[in-house]
Amino acid sequence: MRRQKKVCPITEAGIRYVDYKDERFLARFITDNGKILPSRLSGVDARHQRQLASAIKKARYLALLPYDRGHQPQ
Amino acid sequence: MSRNYEAVYIFDAGLEDAAITDRLSRHHGLLGSTQDIKLNHWGRRQLAYKIGRHETGYYTIAQFNADPKTLPEFERALKLDEGVIRYLISLNEHELGAQPMTEEQLAARRARDEDDDEDEE
């Protein structure tokens, strides 16, 4: 049995540069707790994963994305 | 030499709009020749997490050309401004990356990738 080759969703969307201000888009690549999704699960290619990681970290600093959604204050 | 920057500011959402534009023009004045600063006001929005006592912030994005020598002064002013909750200045030069590949290069690349695929099986 051969695994199907995943296609990078960012390349497929025709995006050349991952923007840290687009938090709706970035939110697709974080887990429910707010962690960065590993590329082995999302299929993102290495170049875009690097861009994505720094974009998500910038977005976190700007409070566009949470650092951690694990324990919500009541 | 001047470089192209992009700055995001998060202002205290309690400030009046006029006060925010006033602060912006005052800080941008420190950048020397303030030729065409592109401003994009996102307005007030919920922060993803609390920053101090703030739960909302007024977001503004600015794109400008500036001499790197003027930046330390500019950042100092932002840091001292109580109305600015947070700011991020980054280079806005990602358009300067490698040229897009030509059709021949793409074809060569595709042919090579197909060879690789055969090796995998």
N, CA and C atoms of all chains as a GROMACS GRO file, in nm:
protein
  585
    1MET      N    1   0.085  -0.120   0.000
    1MET     CA    2   0.000   0.000   0.000
    1MET      C    3   0.088   0.124   0.000
    2ARG      N    4   0.055   0.217  -0.087
    2ARG     CA    5   0.138   0.337  -0.096
    2ARG      C    6   0.055   0.456  -0.052
    3ARG      N    7   0.119   0.536   0.034
    3ARG     CA    8   0.048   0.655   0.079
    3ARG      C    9   0.036   0.756  -0.033
    4GLN      N   10  -0.076   0.820  -0.040
    4GLN     CA   11  -0.094   0.922  -0.142
    4GLN      C   12  -0.010   1.044  -0.106
    5LYS      N   13   0.055   1.101  -0.205
    5LYS     CA   14   0.136   1.220  -0.182
    5LYS      C   15   0.044   1.338  -0.151
    6LYS      N   16   0.072   1.403  -0.038
    6LYS     CA   17  -0.011   1.520  -0.004
    6LYS      C   18   0.033   1.639  -0.087
    7VAL      N   19  -0.062   1.723  -0.123
    7VAL     CA   20  -0.028   1.846  -0.194
    7VAL      C   21  -0.032   1.960  -0.094
    8CYS      N   22   0.071   2.044  -0.100
    8CYS     CA   23   0.078   2.154  -0.005
    8CYS      C   24  -0.039   2.249  -0.024
    9PRO      N   25  -0.121   2.270   0.080
    9PRO     CA   26  -0.240   2.354   0.064
    9PRO      C   27  -0.206   2.500   0.037
   10ILE      N   28  -0.087   2.543   0.077
   10ILE     CA   29  -0.052   2.683   0.055
   10ILE      C   30  -0.008   2.705  -0.089
   11THR      N   31   0.072   2.611  -0.141
   11THR     CA   32   0.110   2.619  -0.281
   11THR      C   33  -0.014   2.613  -0.369
   12GLU      N   34  -0.105   2.525  -0.329
   12GLU     CA   35  -0.225   2.505  -0.409
   12GLU      C   36  -0.310   2.631  -0.413
   13ALA      N   37  -0.311   2.705  -0.303
   13ALA     CA   38  -0.389   2.828  -0.298
   13ALA      C   39  -0.319   2.940  -0.374
   14GLY      N   40  -0.199   2.913  -0.426
   14GLY     CA   41  -0.128   3.012  -0.505
   14GLY      C   42  -0.072   3.126  -0.422
   15ILE      N   43  -0.034   3.095  -0.296
   15ILE     CA   44   0.017   3.199  -0.209
   15ILE      C   45   0.169   3.195  -0.208
   16ARG      N   46   0.233   3.309  -0.238
   16ARG     CA   47   0.379   3.312  -0.244
   16ARG      C   48   0.438   3.352  -0.111
   17TYR      N   49   0.365   3.438  -0.039
   17TYR     CA   50   0.417   3.484   0.088
   17TYR      C   51   0.309   3.473   0.194
   18VAL      N   52   0.339   3.406   0.302
   18VAL     CA   53   0.240   3.388   0.409
   18VAL      C   54   0.239   3.513   0.496
   19ASP      N   55   0.124   3.578   0.503
   19ASP     CA   56   0.115   3.706   0.574
   19ASP      C   57   0.074   3.686   0.719
   20TYR      N   58   0.150   3.750   0.810
   20TYR     CA   59   0.120   3.732   0.952
   20TYR      C   60  -0.007   3.804   0.995
   21LYS      N   61  -0.060   3.893   0.910
   21LYS     CA   62  -0.178   3.970   0.949
   21LYS      C   63  -0.308   3.896   0.915
   22ASP      N   64  -0.297   3.789   0.837
   22ASP     CA   65  -0.415   3.718   0.790
   22ASP      C   66  -0.447   3.607   0.889
   23GLU      N   67  -0.509   3.642   1.003
   23GLU     CA   68  -0.520   3.542   1.109
   23GLU      C   69  -0.624   3.435   1.078
   24ARG      N   70  -0.720   3.468   0.990
   24ARG     CA   71  -0.818   3.366   0.951
   24ARG      C   72  -0.749   3.251   0.879
   25PHE      N   73  -0.655   3.288   0.792
   25PHE     CA   74  -0.582   3.187   0.716
   25PHE      C   75  -0.489   3.108   0.808
   26LEU      N   76  -0.416   3.179   0.894
   26LEU     CA   77  -0.321   3.113   0.983
   26LEU      C   78  -0.393   3.019   1.079
   27ALA      N   79  -0.516   3.054   1.115
   27ALA     CA   80  -0.590   2.973   1.212
   27ALA      C   81  -0.614   2.832   1.160
   28ARG      N   82  -0.607   2.814   1.029
   28ARG     CA   83  -0.625   2.679   0.973
   28ARG      C   84  -0.507   2.589   1.007
   29PHE      N   85  -0.392   2.650   1.045
   29PHE     CA   86  -0.272   2.572   1.067
   29PHE      C   87  -0.230   2.568   1.214
   30ILE      N   88  -0.325   2.590   1.303
   30ILE     CA   89  -0.296   2.569   1.445
   30ILE      C   90  -0.397   2.469   1.501
   31THR      N   91  -0.357   2.402   1.609
   31THR     CA   92  -0.449   2.306   1.670
   31THR      C   93  -0.549   2.380   1.756
   32ASP      N   94  -0.644   2.307   1.813
   32ASP     CA   95  -0.747   2.370   1.897
   32ASP      C   96  -0.684   2.440   2.017
   33ASN      N   97  -0.569   2.387   2.063
   33ASN     CA   98  -0.504   2.450   2.178
   33ASN      C   99  -0.417   2.567   2.138
   34GLY      N  100  -0.397   2.586   2.009
   34GLY     CA  101  -0.317   2.698   1.963
   34GLY      C  102  -0.177   2.664   1.920
   35LYS      N  103  -0.144   2.533   1.921
   35LYS     CA  104  -0.010   2.494   1.874
   35LYS      C  105  -0.002   2.500   1.722
   36ILE      N  106   0.120   2.517   1.671
   36ILE     CA  107   0.140   2.512   1.527
   36ILE      C  108   0.126   2.368   1.480
   37LEU      N  109   0.046   2.348   1.379
   37LEU     CA  110   0.021   2.214   1.328
   37LEU      C  111   0.145   2.162   1.255
   38PRO      N  112   0.192   2.041   1.287
   38PRO     CA  113   0.309   1.990   1.216
   38PRO      C  114   0.278   1.968   1.068
   39SER      N  115   0.381   1.990   0.985
   39SER     CA  116   0.357   1.980   0.841
   39SER      C  117   0.323   1.837   0.801
   40ARG      N  118   0.363   1.740   0.884
   40ARG     CA  119   0.330   1.603   0.846
   40ARG      C  120   0.179   1.579   0.852
   41LEU      N  121   0.107   1.661   0.929
   41LEU     CA  122  -0.038   1.651   0.932
   41LEU      C  123  -0.105   1.742   0.831
   42SER      N  124  -0.048   1.860   0.811
   42SER     CA  125  -0.114   1.955   0.722
   42SER      C  126  -0.068   1.939   0.578
   43GLY      N  127   0.048   1.876   0.555
   43GLY     CA  128   0.097   1.859   0.419
   43GLY      C  129   0.164   1.981   0.362
   44VAL      N  130   0.188   2.082   0.444
   44VAL     CA  131   0.252   2.204   0.396
   44VAL      C  132   0.398   2.174   0.362
   45ASP      N  133   0.448   2.229   0.251
   45ASP     CA  134   0.587   2.200   0.214
   45ASP      C  135   0.682   2.281   0.303
   46ALA      N  136   0.810   2.240   0.300
   46ALA     CA  137   0.905   2.291   0.400
   46ALA      C  138   0.918   2.442   0.394
   47ARG      N  139   0.924   2.498   0.272
   47ARG     CA  140   0.943   2.642   0.259
   47ARG      C  141   0.827   2.718   0.321
   48HIS      N  142   0.705   2.672   0.289
   48HIS     CA  143   0.588   2.741   0.343
   48HIS      C  144   0.573   2.717   0.493
   49GLN      N  145   0.616   2.598   0.541
   49GLN     CA  146   0.606   2.571   0.684
   49GLN      C  147   0.694   2.669   0.763
   50ARG      N  148   0.812   2.700   0.707
   50ARG     CA  149   0.900   2.796   0.774
   50ARG      C  150   0.836   2.934   0.778
   51GLN      N  151   0.779   2.974   0.663
   51GLN     CA  152   0.712   3.106   0.658
   51GLN      C  153   0.595   3.107   0.755
   52LEU      N  154   0.522   2.996   0.757
   52LEU     CA  155   0.403   2.984   0.840
   52LEU      C  156   0.440   2.997   0.987
   53ALA      N  157   0.549   2.927   1.027
   53ALA     CA  158   0.587   2.928   1.167
   53ALA      C  159   0.618   3.070   1.212
   54SER      N  160   0.696   3.144   1.132
   54SER     CA  161   0.729   3.280   1.179
   54SER      C  162   0.607   3.370   1.170
   55ALA      N  163   0.519   3.347   1.071
   55ALA     CA  164   0.398   3.428   1.062
   55ALA      C  165   0.309   3.406   1.183
   56ILE      N  166   0.294   3.279   1.225
   56ILE     CA  167   0.209   3.250   1.340
   56ILE      C  168   0.268   3.313   1.466
   57LYS      N  169   0.402   3.309   1.478
   57LYS     CA  170   0.463   3.367   1.597
   57LYS      C  171   0.445   3.519   1.601
   58LYS      N  172   0.453   3.583   1.485
   58LYS     CA  173   0.428   3.728   1.482
   58LYS      C  174   0.283   3.757   1.517
   59ALA      N  175   0.192   3.676   1.461
   59ALA     CA  176   0.050   3.698   1.486
   59ALA      C  177   0.017   3.679   1.634
   60ARG      N  178   0.088   3.585   1.699
   60ARG     CA  179   0.066   3.565   1.842
   60ARG      C  180   0.109   3.688   1.920
   61TYR      N  181   0.225   3.742   1.883
   61TYR     CA  182   0.274   3.860   1.954
   61TYR      C  183   0.174   3.974   1.944
   62LEU      N  184   0.110   3.987   1.827
   62LEU     CA  185   0.015   4.095   1.805
   62LEU      C  186  -0.125   4.062   1.856
   63ALA      N  187  -0.136   3.954   1.932
   63ALA     CA  188  -0.265   3.914   1.990
   63ALA      C  189  -0.371   3.889   1.884
   64LEU      N  190  -0.328   3.846   1.765
   64LEU     CA  191  -0.424   3.804   1.662
   64LEU      C  192  -0.459   3.658   1.681
   65LEU      N  193  -0.361   3.582   1.732
   65LEU     CA  194  -0.381   3.441   1.762
   65LEU      C  195  -0.341   3.419   1.908
   66PRO      N  196  -0.400   3.318   1.972
   66PRO     CA  197  -0.363   3.292   2.111
   66PRO      C  198  -0.231   3.216   2.119
   67TYR      N  199  -0.157   3.237   2.227
   67TYR     CA  200  -0.041   3.152   2.252
   67TYR      C  201  -0.090   3.015   2.297
   68ASP      N  202  -0.196   3.017   2.376
   68ASP     CA  203  -0.244   2.896   2.439
   68ASP      C  204  -0.392   2.911   2.464
   69ARG      N  205  -0.470   2.815   2.416
   69ARG     CA  206  -0.613   2.822   2.439
   69ARG      C  207  -0.654   2.710   2.534
   70GLY      N  208  -0.552   2.651   2.601
   70GLY     CA  209  -0.574   2.530   2.680
   70GLY      C  210  -0.658   2.551   2.803
   71HIS      N  211  -0.630   2.657   2.878
   71HIS     CA  212  -0.704   2.677   3.003
   71HIS      C  213  -0.765   2.817   3.001
   72GLN      N  214  -0.891   2.821   2.964
   72GLN     CA  215  -0.961   2.948   2.957
   72GLN      C  216  -0.991   3.000   3.098
   73PRO      N  217  -0.964   3.127   3.124
   73PRO     CA  218  -1.007   3.183   3.252
   73PRO      C  219  -1.160   3.190   3.254
   74GLN      N  220  -1.218   3.160   3.370
   74GLN     CA  221  -1.366   3.156   3.377
   74GLN      C  222  -1.426   3.295   3.368
   75MET      N  223   2.060   5.514   0.284
   75MET     CA  224   1.976   5.416   0.216
   75MET      C  225   1.844   5.400   0.291
   76SER      N  226   1.738   5.395   0.219
   76SER     CA  227   1.611   5.375   0.290
   76SER      C  228   1.554   5.239   0.257
   77ARG      N  229   1.483   5.185   0.352
   77ARG     CA  230   1.424   5.053   0.332
   77ARG      C  231   1.276   5.060   0.358
   78ASN      N  232   1.208   4.958   0.308
   78ASN     CA  233   1.062   4.956   0.319
   78ASN      C  234   1.021   4.876   0.442
   79TYR      N  235   0.945   4.940   0.529
   79TYR     CA  236   0.904   4.874   0.653
   79TYR      C  237   0.753   4.865   0.662
   80GLU      N  238   0.710   4.772   0.745
   80GLU     CA  239   0.568   4.765   0.779
   80GLU      C  240   0.559   4.762   0.931
   81ALA      N  241   0.475   4.847   0.984
   81ALA     CA  242   0.460   4.853   1.130
   81ALA      C  243   0.314   4.829   1.164
   82VAL      N  244   0.292   4.752   1.270
   82VAL     CA  245   0.157   4.733   1.323
   82VAL      C  246   0.156   4.792   1.463
   83TYR      N  247   0.060   4.879   1.490
   83TYR     CA  248   0.048   4.936   1.624
   83TYR      C  249  -0.082   4.889   1.685
   84ILE      N  250  -0.080   4.859   1.812
   84ILE     CA  251  -0.205   4.835   1.886
   84ILE      C  252  -0.218   4.946   1.988
   85PHE      N  253  -0.317   5.033   1.966
   85PHE     CA  254  -0.341   5.143   2.059
   85PHE      C  255  -0.443   5.103   2.163
   86ASP      N  256  -0.440   5.172   2.273
   86ASP     CA  257  -0.543   5.161   2.375
   86ASP      C  258  -0.679   5.191   2.312
   87ALA      N  259  -0.772   5.098   2.323
   87ALA     CA  260  -0.902   5.116   2.257
   87ALA      C  261  -0.982   5.229   2.319
   88GLY      N  262  -0.942   5.275   2.438
   88GLY     CA  263  -1.013   5.384   2.502
   88GLY      C  264  -0.982   5.521   2.443
   89LEU      N  265  -0.878   5.528   2.359
   89LEU     CA  266  -0.840   5.658   2.301
   89LEU      C  267  -0.939   5.703   2.194
   90GLU      N  268  -0.954   5.834   2.182
   90GLU     CA  269  -1.036   5.890   2.074
   90GLU      C  270  -0.964   5.868   1.941
   91ASP      N  271  -1.042   5.859   1.832
   91ASP     CA  272  -0.981   5.842   1.700
   91ASP      C  273  -0.886   5.957   1.669
   92ALA      N  274  -0.926   6.078   1.709
   92ALA     CA  275  -0.842   6.195   1.680
   92ALA      C  276  -0.709   6.185   1.753
   93ALA      N  277  -0.713   6.136   1.877
   93ALA     CA  278  -0.590   6.123   1.954
   93ALA      C  279  -0.496   6.022   1.887
   94ILE      N  280  -0.554   5.918   1.829
   94ILE     CA  281  -0.472   5.816   1.764
   94ILE      C  282  -0.405   5.872   1.639
   95THR      N  283  -0.481   5.943   1.555
   95THR     CA  284  -0.420   6.002   1.434
   95THR      C  285  -0.313   6.103   1.473
   96ASP      N  286  -0.338   6.173   1.581
   96ASP     CA  287  -0.241   6.272   1.629
   96ASP      C  288  -0.111   6.203   1.669
   97ARG      N  289  -0.122   6.095   1.747
   97ARG     CA  290  -0.003   6.022   1.789
   97ARG      C  291   0.071   5.964   1.670
   98LEU      N  292  -0.007   5.910   1.575
   98LEU     CA  293   0.055   5.850   1.457
   98LEU      C  294   0.140   5.952   1.384
   99SER      N  295   0.081   6.070   1.359
   99SER     CA  296   0.155   6.169   1.280
   99SER      C  297   0.276   6.219   1.360
  100ARG      N  298   0.261   6.226   1.492
  100ARG     CA  299   0.374   6.272   1.572
  100ARG      C  300   0.489   6.171   1.566
  101HIS      N  301   0.458   6.041   1.581
  101HIS     CA  302   0.563   5.940   1.576
  101HIS      C  303   0.623   5.929   1.437
  102HIS      N  304   0.536   5.934   1.337
  102HIS     CA  305   0.588   5.923   1.201
  102HIS      C  306   0.675   6.042   1.163
  103GLY      N  307   0.655   6.153   1.232
  103GLY     CA  308   0.740   6.269   1.209
  103GLY      C  309   0.886   6.241   1.240
  104LEU      N  310   0.912   6.144   1.327
  104LEU     CA  311   1.049   6.111   1.366
  104LEU      C  312   1.125   6.035   1.258
  105LEU      N  313   1.050   5.991   1.156
  105LEU     CA  314   1.114   5.909   1.053
  105LEU      C  315   1.184   5.994   0.947
  106GLY      N  316   1.196   6.123   0.972
  106GLY     CA  317   1.258   6.208   0.871
  106GLY      C  318   1.158   6.237   0.761
  107SER      N  319   1.203   6.228   0.639
  107SER     CA  320   1.114   6.261   0.526
  107SER      C  321   0.997   6.164   0.524
  108THR      N  322   0.882   6.212   0.566
  108THR     CA  323   0.764   6.126   0.572
  108THR      C  324   0.690   6.128   0.440
  109GLN      N  325   0.754   6.071   0.340
  109GLN     CA  326   0.686   6.067   0.210
  109GLN      C  327   0.596   5.944   0.206
  110ASP      N  328   0.476   5.969   0.158
  110ASP     CA  329   0.366   5.872   0.148
  110ASP      C  330   0.373   5.750   0.243
  111ILE      N  331   0.321   5.768   0.361
  111ILE     CA  332   0.304   5.657   0.453
  111ILE      C  333   0.166   5.600   0.428
  112LYS      N  334   0.163   5.472   0.394
  112LYS     CA  335   0.033   5.409   0.368
  112LYS      C  336  -0.024   5.360   0.501
  113LEU      N  337  -0.142   5.410   0.535
  113LEU     CA  338  -0.204   5.372   0.661
  113LEU      C  339  -0.326   5.286   0.634
  114ASN      N  340  -0.343   5.187   0.720
  114ASN     CA  341  -0.460   5.103   0.710
  114ASN      C  342  -0.515   5.083   0.851
  115HIS      N  343  -0.629   5.144   0.876
  115HIS     CA  344  -0.688   5.133   1.011
  115HIS      C  345  -0.781   5.014   1.018
  116TRP      N  346  -0.747   4.919   1.103
  116TRP     CA  347  -0.838   4.806   1.125
  116TRP      C  348  -0.944   4.843   1.228
  117GLY      N  349  -0.911   4.936   1.311
  117GLY     CA  350  -1.006   4.977   1.414
  117GLY      C  351  -1.001   4.889   1.536
  118ARG      N  352  -1.103   4.901   1.620
  118ARG     CA  353  -1.103   4.829   1.747
  118ARG      C  354  -1.138   4.683   1.726
  119ARG      N  355  -1.064   4.597   1.789
  119ARG     CA  356  -1.097   4.455   1.784
  119ARG      C  357  -1.049   4.385   1.911
  120GLN      N  358  -1.109   4.270   1.930
  120GLN     CA  359  -1.081   4.187   2.046
  120GLN      C  360  -0.938   4.133   2.038
  121LEU      N  361  -0.865   4.139   2.148
  121LEU     CA  362  -0.733   4.076   2.152
  121LEU      C  363  -0.750   3.926   2.178
  122ALA      N  364  -0.659   3.847   2.126
  122ALA     CA  365  -0.670   3.701   2.144
  122ALA      C  366  -0.644   3.661   2.288
  123TYR      N  367  -0.574   3.749   2.362
  123TYR     CA  368  -0.551   3.724   2.504
  123TYR      C  369  -0.536   3.860   2.570
  124LYS      N  370  -0.553   3.864   2.699
  124LYS     CA  371  -0.543   3.992   2.768
  124LYS      C  372  -0.399   4.040   2.774
  125ILE      N  373  -0.378   4.168   2.745
  125ILE     CA  374  -0.246   4.228   2.762
  125ILE      C  375  -0.260   4.327   2.876
  126GLY      N  376  -0.206   4.292   2.990
  126GLY     CA  377  -0.229   4.376   3.108
  126GLY      C  378  -0.378   4.380   3.137
  127ARG      N  379  -0.432   4.504   3.142
  127ARG     CA  380  -0.576   4.514   3.170
  127ARG      C  381  -0.657   4.526   3.041
  128HIS      N  382  -0.588   4.525   2.926
  128HIS     CA  383  -0.658   4.548   2.799
  128HIS      C  384  -0.716   4.420   2.742
  129GLU      N  385  -0.841   4.429   2.696
  129GLU     CA  386  -0.902   4.316   2.627
  129GLU      C  387  -0.930   4.349   2.482
  130THR      N  388  -0.932   4.478   2.447
  130THR     CA  389  -0.949   4.519   2.308
  130THR      C  390  -0.838   4.618   2.274
  131GLY      N  391  -0.814   4.633   2.144
  131GLY     CA  392  -0.712   4.726   2.100
  131GLY      C  393  -0.750   4.786   1.966
  132TYR      N  394  -0.691   4.902   1.937
  132TYR     CA  395  -0.717   4.968   1.809
  132TYR      C  396  -0.597   4.940   1.720
  133TYR      N  397  -0.619   4.862   1.613
  133TYR     CA  398  -0.508   4.819   1.526
  133TYR      C  399  -0.489   4.916   1.410
  134THR      N  400  -0.364   4.952   1.386
  134THR     CA  401  -0.330   5.032   1.268
  134THR      C  402  -0.207   4.973   1.202
  135ILE      N  403  -0.209   4.966   1.070
  135ILE     CA  404  -0.094   4.915   0.997
  135ILE      C  405  -0.039   5.027   0.910
  136ALA      N  406   0.093   5.045   0.914
  136ALA     CA  407   0.155   5.150   0.835
  136ALA      C  408   0.266   5.090   0.751
  137GLN      N  409   0.274   5.134   0.627
  137GLN     CA  410   0.386   5.094   0.541
  137GLN      C  411   0.459   5.219   0.499
  138PHE      N  412   0.591   5.218   0.516
  138PHE     CA  413   0.666   5.339   0.486
  138PHE      C  414   0.809   5.306   0.448
  139ASN      N  415   0.873   5.403   0.384
  139ASN     CA  416   1.014   5.396   0.355
  139ASN      C  417   1.086   5.481   0.459
  140ALA      N  418   1.193   5.427   0.517
  140ALA     CA  419   1.265   5.506   0.615
  140ALA      C  420   1.410   5.465   0.617
  141ASP      N  421   1.492   5.556   0.662
  141ASP     CA  422   1.633   5.527   0.680
  141ASP      C  423   1.647   5.446   0.809
  142PRO      N  424   1.720   5.333   0.806
  142PRO     CA  425   1.733   5.252   0.927
  142PRO      C  426   1.788   5.331   1.046
  143LYS      N  427   1.864   5.438   1.018
  143LYS     CA  428   1.923   5.516   1.128
  143LYS      C  429   1.816   5.587   1.211
  144THR      N  430   1.699   5.613   1.151
  144THR     CA  431   1.596   5.685   1.224
  144THR      C  432   1.513   5.592   1.313
  145LEU      N  433   1.529   5.461   1.295
  145LEU     CA  434   1.440   5.367   1.363
  145LEU      C  435   1.457   5.362   1.516
  146PRO      N  436   1.580   5.360   1.570
  146PRO     CA  437   1.591   5.352   1.717
  146PRO      C  438   1.515   5.464   1.788
  147GLU      N  439   1.525   5.586   1.736
  147GLU     CA  440   1.456   5.700   1.793
  147GLU      C  441   1.304   5.678   1.788
  148PHE      N  442   1.259   5.630   1.671
  148PHE     CA  443   1.117   5.605   1.647
  148PHE      C  444   1.064   5.498   1.744
  149GLU      N  445   1.140   5.391   1.760
  149GLU     CA  446   1.098   5.282   1.848
  149GLU      C  447   1.094   5.328   1.993
  150ARG      N  448   1.191   5.414   2.029
  150ARG     CA  449   1.195   5.465   2.166
  150ARG      C  450   1.067   5.542   2.197
  151ALA      N  451   1.027   5.625   2.101
  151ALA     CA  452   0.905   5.704   2.120
  151ALA      C  453   0.784   5.613   2.137
  152LEU      N  454   0.778   5.507   2.056
  152LEU     CA  455   0.664   5.415   2.066
  152LEU      C  456   0.663   5.345   2.200
  153LYS      N  457   0.783   5.308   2.245
  153LYS     CA  458   0.794   5.234   2.371
  153LYS      C  459   0.748   5.320   2.488
  154LEU      N  460   0.779   5.449   2.479
  154LEU     CA  461   0.745   5.538   2.590
  154LEU      C  462   0.600   5.584   2.586
  155ASP      N  463   0.535   5.563   2.472
  155ASP     CA  464   0.397   5.611   2.457
  155ASP      C  465   0.302   5.517   2.532
  156GLU      N  466   0.235   5.570   2.633
  156GLU     CA  467   0.145   5.488   2.714
  156GLU      C  468   0.024   5.440   2.634
  157GLY      N  469  -0.009   5.514   2.530
  157GLY     CA  470  -0.128   5.479   2.450
  157GLY      C  471  -0.104   5.362   2.357
  158VAL      N  472   0.022   5.325   2.336
  158VAL     CA  473   0.053   5.212   2.247
  158VAL      C  474   0.070   5.087   2.333
  159ILE      N  475  -0.023   4.992   2.316
  159ILE     CA  476  -0.014   4.869   2.394
  159ILE      C  477   0.100   4.784   2.342
  160ARG      N  478   0.111   4.775   2.209
  160ARG     CA  479   0.211   4.690   2.148
  160ARG      C  480   0.237   4.738   2.006
  161TYR      N  481   0.359   4.715   1.959
  161TYR     CA  482   0.388   4.749   1.819
  161TYR      C  483   0.484   4.645   1.763
  162LEU      N  484   0.483   4.632   1.630
  162LEU     CA  485   0.576   4.541   1.564
  162LEU      C  486   0.621   4.607   1.434
  163ILE      N  487   0.752   4.624   1.422
  163ILE     CA  488   0.806   4.681   1.297
  163ILE      C  489   0.880   4.570   1.226
  164SER      N  490   0.846   4.547   1.100
  164SER     CA  491   0.918   4.443   1.027
  164SER      C  492   0.948   4.492   0.886
  165LEU      N  493   1.048   4.432   0.825
  165LEU     CA  494   1.081   4.466   0.687
  165LEU      C  495   0.968   4.421   0.597
  166ASN      N  496   0.940   4.502   0.498
  166ASN     CA  497   0.831   4.471   0.406
  166ASN      C  498   0.890   4.450   0.267
  167GLU      N  499   0.988   4.360   0.260
  167GLU     CA  500   1.061   4.346   0.134
  167GLU      C  501   1.055   4.206   0.079
  168HIS      N  502   0.948   4.134   0.114
  168HIS     CA  503   0.943   3.995   0.067
  168HIS      C  504   0.923   3.986  -0.084
  169GLU      N  505   0.891   4.100  -0.147
  169GLU     CA  506   0.880   4.097  -0.294
  169GLU      C  507   1.017   4.084  -0.359
  170LEU      N  508   1.124   4.106  -0.280
  170LEU     CA  509   1.258   4.103  -0.337
  170LEU      C  510   1.315   3.963  -0.350
  171GLY      N  511   1.236   3.861  -0.319
  171GLY     CA  512   1.286   3.724  -0.324
  171GLY      C  513   1.327   3.682  -0.465
  172ALA      N  514   1.354   3.554  -0.480
  172ALA     CA  515   1.400   3.503  -0.610
  172ALA      C  516   1.295   3.529  -0.717
  173GLN      N  517   1.345   3.550  -0.836
  173GLN     CA  518   1.255   3.569  -0.949
  173GLN      C  519   1.172   3.442  -0.970
  174PRO      N  520   1.048   3.458  -1.019
  174PRO     CA  521   0.972   3.337  -1.051
  174PRO      C  522   1.043   3.258  -1.162
  175MET      N  523   1.028   3.127  -1.156
  175MET     CA  524   1.098   3.042  -1.253
  175MET      C  525   1.037   3.058  -1.392
  176THR      N  526   1.122   3.046  -1.491
  176THR     CA  527   1.073   3.053  -1.629
  176THR      C  528   1.009   2.920  -1.665
  177GLU      N  529   0.940   2.918  -1.779
  177GLU     CA  530   0.869   2.798  -1.820
  177GLU      C  531   0.964   2.679  -1.838
  178GLU      N  532   1.083   2.707  -1.900
  178GLU     CA  533   1.178   2.597  -1.924
  178GLU      C  534   1.227   2.538  -1.792
  179GLN      N  535   1.258   2.629  -1.696
  179GLN     CA  536   1.305   2.580  -1.566
  179GLN      C  537   1.199   2.495  -1.499
  180LEU      N  538   1.073   2.540  -1.513
  180LEU     CA  539   0.964   2.465  -1.453
  180LEU      C  540   0.953   2.327  -1.515
  181ALA      N  541   0.965   2.322  -1.647
  181ALA     CA  542   0.954   2.194  -1.718
  181ALA      C  543   1.066   2.101  -1.673
  182ALA      N  544   1.189   2.157  -1.662
  182ALA     CA  545   1.304   2.076  -1.618
  182ALA      C  546   1.279   2.023  -1.478
  183ARG      N  547   1.224   2.109  -1.394
  183ARG     CA  548   1.196   2.073  -1.256
  183ARG      C  549   1.095   1.960  -1.249
  184ARG      N  550   0.993   1.973  -1.333
  184ARG     CA  551   0.886   1.872  -1.331
  184ARG      C  552   0.940   1.736  -1.377
  185ALA      N  553   1.023   1.741  -1.481
  185ALA     CA  554   1.081   1.616  -1.533
  185ALA      C  555   1.164   1.550  -1.423
  186ARG      N  556   1.241   1.632  -1.350
  186ARG     CA  557   1.326   1.577  -1.246
  186ARG      C  558   1.242   1.516  -1.133
  187ASP      N  559   1.133   1.587  -1.098
  187ASP     CA  560   1.047   1.536  -0.991
  187ASP      C  561   0.988   1.401  -1.029
  188GLU      N  562   0.952   1.386  -1.157
  188GLU     CA  563   0.893   1.259  -1.198
  188GLU      C  564   0.995   1.147  -1.186
  189ASP      N  565   1.120   1.175  -1.220
  189ASP     CA  566   1.227   1.076  -1.203
  189ASP      C  567   1.235   1.033  -1.057
  190ASP      N  568   1.230   1.134  -0.968
  190ASP     CA  569   1.239   1.104  -0.826
  190ASP      C  570   1.127   1.012  -0.783
  191ASP      N  571   1.007   1.037  -0.835
  191ASP     CA  572   0.893   0.955  -0.797
  191ASP      C  573   0.917   0.809  -0.831
  192GLU      N  574   0.976   0.786  -0.948
  192GLU     CA  575   0.999   0.646  -0.988
  192GLU      C  576   1.095   0.578  -0.892
  193ASP      N  577   1.194   0.654  -0.846
  193ASP     CA  578   1.291   0.596  -0.752
  193ASP      C  579   1.223   0.550  -0.624
  194GLU      N  580   1.119   0.625  -0.584
  194GLU     CA  581   1.056   0.594  -0.456
  194GLU      C  582   0.986   0.458  -0.457
  195GLU      N  583   0.939   0.418  -0.575
  195GLU     CA  584   0.855   0.299  -0.577
  195GLU      C  585   0.934   0.168  -0.572
   0.00000   0.00000   0.00000
